[in-house]
């Protein structure tokens, strides 16, 4: 079986056969698994929400006890395979502590996958991180000051600072700006921009422009343009992606995409093309998710020979608000 056929087969297999006939509306797990997961999940989620509300109340107001809080802990385990690197596994952690009632809205973050560590646009592929670039040395701890403006009405600006977990600590500073425009209905244009400085890696700048519209109740079309410059690479990169997102059911979505990546302004050249599909399913009550991402790259440095890879990811979310919605 050739690579293209294999990719097509994975895309078909990732579709939830008979999803519309799910026996249970909110879970695919057997009862014994639910009984194992629920006590542990509720305990950790309760710790997340209690910690965030207590800290928010200390620095903010009594409104912290009932105002919506966006704090969460996300754990993910990935199994990756590619023709060049064979099999690899990686565990990632992201913790966000929201403090919405403080005078200057603050957010404490712990990230094992900061975007500044994701490498070049070609290495980022379908937005999944490369295992060889993930390690405890790329984890950051920091504090963000959130913008007060609605990005639909004005630029929402944020600033953040912290350290990368290593010895000696590697300090960083970030500035982020976001904006959303409603164009001629139903088109929307969203812009995300970030400038960063890390003591070891130096400066980096990235910009993302996302133009999209719904086609019907189940399909959404997007055209995404990325620009990126990193001091270590010292060249301007750009990419163009066309995505079609499809809602397959109450708990499943699929994305189909094709992208081209280029670099340099003086002698612009496309140096990577890739195709990918991304299937995501909510396995259990917005707590447990699974992702299947097959992708096919055609890199210029390999004479555009096809390079196949696939990622299987299992993700668990811990958020106190989820307990009260069940």
C-alpha positions in Angstrom: 0.0 0.0 0.0 1.5 3.4 -1.0 1.6 6.4 1.3 -1.3 8.3 -0.3 -3.5 5.3 0.0 -2.5 4.8 3.6 -3.3 8.4 4.4 -6.7 8.1 2.8 -7.4 4.9 4.7 -6.5 6.6 8.0 -8.7 9.5 7.2 -11.6 7.2 6.5 -11.0 5.0 9.6 -10.9 8.1 11.8 -14.5 9.0 10.8 -16.8 7.8 13.6 -18.7 5.0 11.9 -22.2 5.0 13.2 -21.5 8.0 15.4 -25.0 9.2 14.9 -26.2 6.0 16.5 -24.2 6.4 19.7 -25.7 4.4 22.5 -24.6 7.0 25.0 -24.8 10.7 24.3 -21.9 11.9 26.4 -19.4 9.0 26.6 -17.8 6.2 24.7 -16.2 4.6 27.8 -17.5 1.5 29.6 -18.9 1.9 33.1 -15.8 0.4 34.8 -13.6 3.0 33.1 -16.0 5.9 34.1 -15.9 4.7 37.7 -12.1 4.7 37.7 -11.7 8.1 36.0 -14.5 10.2 37.7 -13.2 10.3 41.3 -9.6 11.2 40.3 -10.8 13.8 37.7 -13.2 15.4 40.2 -10.6 15.6 42.9 -8.0 17.3 40.7 -10.6 19.6 39.1 -11.8 20.7 42.5 -8.2 21.5 43.4 -7.8 23.5 40.2 -10.9 25.6 40.8 -10.4 26.0 44.6 -6.8 27.1 44.1 -7.7 29.6 41.4 -10.6 31.1 43.3 -8.7 31.4 46.6 -5.7 33.1 45.0 -8.0 35.3 42.9 -9.9 36.3 46.1 -6.7 37.1 47.9 -5.6 39.6 45.3 -9.0 40.5 43.9 -12.5 40.7 45.3 -15.2 38.4 46.8 -16.7 38.1 43.3 -14.0 35.4 42.8 -16.3 32.9 44.5 -18.9 32.9 41.8 -17.5 34.6 38.7 -16.6 32.4 35.7 -13.0 31.2 36.0 -11.0 30.0 33.0 -8.4 28.0 35.0 -7.6 24.5 33.8 -5.0 21.7 33.8 -4.5 19.8 30.6 -2.5 16.6 30.3 -1.8 15.0 27.0 0.1 11.9 25.8 1.2 11.5 22.2 2.4 8.6 20.1 4.0 9.8 16.9 5.4 7.9 13.9 7.2 9.3 10.9 9.3 7.7 8.2 12.4 9.7 9.3 12.1 9.3 13.1 10.1 6.1 13.6 8.1 5.9 16.8 8.3 8.3 19.7 6.1 9.3 22.6 5.8 12.5 24.6 3.8 13.8 27.6 2.8 17.5 27.7 1.3 19.6 30.5 -0.4 23.0 30.4 -1.7 24.7 33.5 -3.5 28.1 33.4 -4.4 29.9 36.6 -6.9 32.6 35.9 -7.3 35.6 38.2 -10.2 37.5 36.7 -11.2 39.9 39.6 -7.7 41.3 40.2 -7.4 45.0 39.3 -5.0 44.2 36.6 -6.4 40.9 35.2 -3.6 38.4 35.6 -3.1 34.8 34.4 -0.5 32.4 35.8 0.7 29.9 33.2 2.8 26.7 33.1 3.4 25.5 29.5 5.4 22.6 28.3 4.7 23.6 24.7 5.2 27.3 24.2 4.9 28.4 20.6 8.4 29.9 20.7 9.8 26.4 21.0 7.8 24.8 18.1 10.6 25.5 15.6 10.1 26.7 12.0 6.8 26.8 10.2 7.8 23.7 8.2 8.7 21.8 11.4 5.4 22.8 13.0 3.6 20.9 10.3 -0.1 20.6 11.2 0.4 22.4 14.5 1.5 19.3 16.3 4.8 19.7 18.1 7.9 17.7 17.1 8.9 15.3 19.9 12.6 16.2 19.6 11.8 19.8 20.5 9.7 18.9 23.6 11.4 18.5 26.9 11.3 19.7 30.4 13.9 22.3 29.3 11.3 24.0 27.1 8.7 24.4 29.9 8.0 27.9 30.9 6.4 29.5 34.0 5.1 33.0 33.8 2.5 35.7 34.5 0.4 37.4 31.9 -1.5 40.7 32.2 -4.7 40.3 30.1 -6.1 42.9 27.9 -9.4 44.6 28.9 -10.7 45.3 25.5 -13.0 43.1 23.4 -11.0 42.1 20.3 -14.2 42.4 18.3 -14.2 46.2 19.0 -10.5 47.1 19.4 -7.1 45.6 19.6 -6.8 43.3 22.7 -3.2 43.7 24.0 -1.5 41.5 26.5 2.0 41.4 28.1 3.7 38.6 29.9 7.0 37.6 31.5 8.5 34.6 33.3 11.3 32.0 33.0 12.0 28.9 31.1 12.6 25.9 33.4 16.3 25.2 33.2 19.5 26.1 35.0 20.4 28.9 35.0 16.8 30.1 34.5 16.1 31.6 31.1 13.9 34.7 31.4 11.5 35.8 28.8 9.1 38.7 27.9 6.1 38.6 25.5 3.7 41.1 24.0 0.6 39.8 22.2 -2.1 41.6 20.2 -5.4 40.1 18.9 -8.2 41.6 16.7 -11.4 40.2 15.1 -13.2 42.0 12.3 -16.7 41.1 11.0 -16.4 41.6 7.3 -19.2 41.3 4.8 -21.4 38.6 6.3 -20.6 35.8 6.8 -16.8 36.4 6.5 -14.6 37.1 9.5 -11.0 38.1 9.7 -9.0 37.3 12.8 -5.4 38.5 13.6 -3.0 37.1 16.2 0.4 38.7 16.7 3.2 38.1 19.2 6.7 39.5 19.8 8.9 37.5 22.2 12.3 37.7 23.8 14.1 34.8 25.4 17.6 35.3 26.9 19.0 32.1 25.2 17.1 32.1 21.9 16.8 35.9 21.4 13.9 37.6 19.6 11.1 36.2 17.6 8.0 37.7 15.9 5.0 35.8 14.5 1.7 36.9 12.9 -1.3 34.9 12.0 -4.2 36.1 9.8 -7.3 33.9 9.6 -10.1 34.6 7.1 -13.1 32.3 7.3 -16.8 31.7 6.9 -19.3 29.0 7.5 -20.5 27.2 4.4 -23.5 25.5 6.1 -24.3 24.2 9.6 -21.6 21.5 9.4 -18.8 23.0 7.3 -16.5 26.0 7.9 -13.9 27.2 5.3 -10.7 29.0 6.4 -7.7 30.6 4.7 -4.8 31.0 7.1 -1.6 33.1 6.5 1.3 32.9 8.9 4.5 34.9 9.0 7.4 34.1 11.4 10.9 35.4 12.1 13.3 34.0 14.7 16.7 35.4 15.5 18.2 31.9 15.6 17.0 31.1 12.0 17.3 34.7 10.8 15.0 34.5 7.9 11.4 35.4 7.3 9.1 32.4 6.9 5.5 32.4 5.5 2.8 29.8 5.0 -0.6 29.6 3.4 -3.2 27.0 4.5 -6.6 26.2 3.3 -8.8 24.3 5.8 -12.2 22.7 5.7 -13.6 21.9 9.1 -16.5 19.5 9.3 -18.8 18.7 12.3 -19.4 15.0 12.2 -21.7 14.8 15.2 -22.3 16.1 18.7 -18.9 15.0 19.8 -16.7 14.6 16.7 -15.1 17.0 14.2 -12.8 16.6 11.3 -10.3 19.0 9.6 -8.9 18.6 6.1 -6.1 20.9 5.1 -3.4 21.6 2.5 -0.5 24.0 3.1 2.6 25.5 1.5 5.5 26.9 3.4 8.1 29.3 2.1 11.0 31.5 3.3 13.0 34.6 2.5 11.9 37.9 1.0 14.9 38.5 -1.3 14.7 35.1 -3.0 11.3 33.7 -2.0 10.9 29.9 -2.4 8.4 27.3 -1.3 10.3 24.6 0.5 7.5 22.4 1.9 4.0 21.3 1.0 1.9 19.1 3.2 -1.6 17.6 3.4 -3.2 16.5 6.6 -6.5 15.5 8.2 -7.2 16.0 11.9 -10.0 13.9 13.6 -10.9 14.9 17.2 -13.5 13.2 19.4 -14.8 13.9 22.8 -14.6 10.5 24.4 -16.1 11.4 27.7 -18.1 14.5 28.9 -15.6 17.1 27.7 -13.0 15.5 29.9 -11.2 13.0 27.7 -10.4 13.6 24.0 -8.6 11.7 21.3 -6.9 13.1 18.2 -5.8 11.3 15.1 -3.6 13.3 12.7 -2.2 11.7 9.6 -0.1 14.0 7.4 1.9 13.8 4.2 4.9 16.2 3.6 6.7 17.0 0.4 9.9 18.8 1.6 12.2 20.5 -0.9 15.4 19.3 0.7 14.2 15.7 0.0 13.5 16.4 -3.7 9.7 16.6 -2.8 9.6 12.9 -2.0 6.6 12.2 0.1 7.2 11.8 3.9 4.4 10.3 5.9 3.7 10.7 9.6 0.8 10.2 12.0 0.1 11.3 15.5 -2.3 9.7 18.0 -3.0 12.0 21.0 -5.0 11.3 24.2 -5.9 14.4 26.2 -7.5 15.0 29.6 -8.9 18.3 30.9 -9.3 19.2 34.5 -11.6 22.1 35.1 -13.8 22.7 38.1 -16.7 24.2 36.2 -17.0 20.9 34.3 -18.0 19.1 37.5 -21.0 21.4 38.1 -22.2 21.0 34.5 -22.5 17.3 34.7 
